[in-house]
């Protein structure tokens, strides 16, 4: 297929590389051109503008970092009008369900298809082509893009437009709440005199075991908070979760408390740390030797 990828950062870069390796004619654009140029050895072609990148594409993948960036590039600029009729815009960034629905309406008015397809799996999943892809859209639009998505991981159509983003919010609620629970459990073990690494080992295969316990737990034990999934993006997702819950008349007390933890991390200047830095906030609340933070 003729594919365009807009946004070639930590996630979009490996996505574009995998598409090109799979034989798709892949044109790319990124605000920082050097990140796009680094993908030319994989067969990607760098365009000078978003509009030029999408002009001949059957499918356009957007992996920009926010709804504001998506609006600025596609709807405030001329990129959306450069798409060919009946081509499909696949937004793989994490937006709110309402934003996805608004984008879909604007695409439909121009004769374009739209699929919201946020992902889970992080940069490693993007590199390995093992992403969990949660798609929302019509069966017809999904059928068009499914062969392309198969190069990137396992794609599941979970409902109409916006439902992919709802699935991602559910994913992020589980991730954020579990990271915080893991941090609390390992700090309890450490302060009580146990070896947190041995705790992770002892829990393998039990009901409490998870990728988050083993992966993020090790980051906490090693104090390795180099950014993979960032505090800033985790908070963005948590804000969207609470906003969506409120629109449905729901109260989510655990997730609301976790949101406050990440708000404090951001306020303390930790926005660029990995989201496993929930541990850092727990250390602030529980300074060594006891006493109030």
HELIX and SHEET records of a PDB file:
HELIX    1   1 UNK A   12  UNK A   21  1                                  10    
HELIX    2   2 UNK A   33  UNK A   37  1                                   5    
HELIX    3   3 UNK A   40  UNK A   42  5                                   3    
HELIX    4   4 UNK A   50  UNK A   54  1                                   5    
HELIX    5   5 UNK A   67  UNK A   70  1                                   4    
HELIX    6   6 UNK A   71  UNK A   75  3                                   5    
HELIX    7   7 UNK A   79  UNK A   82  1                                   4    
HELIX    8   8 UNK A   97  UNK A  109  1                                  13    
HELIX    9   9 UNK A  122  UNK A  128  1                                   7    
HELIX   10  10 UNK A  139  UNK A  149  1                                  11    
HELIX   11  11 UNK A  163  UNK A  191  1                                  29    
HELIX   12  12 UNK A  196  UNK A  203  1                                   8    
HELIX   13  13 UNK A  211  UNK A  211  1                                   1    
HELIX   14  14 UNK A  212  UNK A  216  3                                   5    
HELIX   15  15 UNK A  217  UNK A  222  1                                   6    
HELIX   16  16 UNK A  231  UNK A  247  1                                  17    
HELIX   17  17 UNK A  253  UNK A  267  1                                  15    
HELIX   18  18 UNK A  275  UNK A  277  5                                   3    
HELIX   19  19 UNK A  278  UNK A  285  1                                   8    
SHEET    1   A 8 UNK A  45  UNK A  46  0                                        
SHEET    2   A 8 UNK A  25  UNK A  29  1                                        
SHEET    3   A 8 UNK A   2  UNK A   6  1                                        
SHEET    4   A 8 UNK A  59  UNK A  62  1                                        
SHEET    5   A 8 UNK A  88  UNK A  91  1                                        
SHEET    6   A 8 UNK A 113  UNK A 120  1                                        
SHEET    7   A 8 UNK A 131  UNK A 136 -1                                        
SHEET    8   A 8 UNK A 153  UNK A 159  1                                        
END                                                                             
